[in-house]
Amino acid sequence: MAVPPEHREFARRAEDARLVDPMPAFEALSSATGVPVADITHLALVRWASAGAGTKPRAAAGPS
């Protein structure tokens, strides 16, 4: 799928984010709290989405 010019910076940042593995942090939190990794991961996505991160992408916008 071609990324429209106004969303290329967001696409670049999304691609760059693949260089970071968030799972060790979720696994450590799970180990410390007893909350399953899947639940923590889902919570993180829900909080990100409910903060408006996925509503109207702007050029060079996205989660920081």
C-alpha positions as CSV (number, residue, x, y, z in Angstrom):
1,M,0.0,0.0,0.0
2,A,1.4,3.4,-0.9
3,V,1.6,5.9,1.9
4,P,0.3,9.3,1.0
5,P,2.9,12.1,1.2
6,E,1.2,13.7,4.2
7,H,1.6,10.5,6.2
8,R,5.2,9.5,5.2
9,E,6.8,10.8,8.4
10,F,4.4,8.9,10.5
11,A,5.1,5.8,8.4
12,R,8.8,6.3,8.8
13,R,8.4,6.6,12.6
14,A,6.3,3.4,12.7
15,E,8.9,1.6,10.7
16,D,11.7,2.9,13.0
17,A,9.7,1.7,16.0
18,R,10.3,-1.9,14.9
19,L,13.9,-1.5,15.9
20,V,12.7,-1.4,19.6
21,D,11.4,-4.5,21.3
22,P,8.8,-3.5,23.9
23,M,8.2,-7.1,25.1
24,P,11.0,-7.2,27.7
25,A,9.3,-4.3,29.5
26,F,5.9,-6.0,29.4
27,E,7.4,-9.3,30.5
28,A,9.2,-7.6,33.5
29,L,6.0,-5.8,34.5
30,S,4.1,-9.1,34.2
31,S,6.7,-10.8,36.3
32,A,6.5,-8.1,39.0
33,T,2.7,-7.8,39.1
34,G,1.4,-11.2,38.1
35,V,-0.7,-9.6,35.4
36,P,-0.5,-11.7,32.1
37,V,1.7,-10.1,29.3
38,A,-1.3,-10.2,26.9
39,D,-3.4,-8.1,29.3
40,I,-0.6,-5.6,29.8
41,T,0.0,-5.3,26.1
42,H,-3.7,-4.9,25.5
43,L,-3.9,-2.2,28.2
44,A,-1.0,-0.3,26.6
45,L,-2.7,-0.3,23.2
46,V,-6.1,0.7,24.7
47,R,-4.5,3.6,26.6
48,W,-2.6,4.7,23.5
49,A,-5.7,4.6,21.3
50,S,-8.0,6.3,23.9
51,A,-5.5,9.1,24.2
52,G,-6.3,10.0,20.6
53,A,-3.2,8.6,19.0
54,G,-5.1,6.9,16.2
55,T,-7.8,9.5,15.5
56,K,-6.6,11.9,12.8
57,P,-3.1,11.3,11.6
58,R,-1.3,14.5,10.9
59,A,1.9,14.9,8.9
60,A,4.8,14.0,11.2
61,A,2.3,13.0,13.9
62,G,2.1,9.9,15.9
63,P,3.0,8.5,19.3
64,S,6.2,9.9,20.7
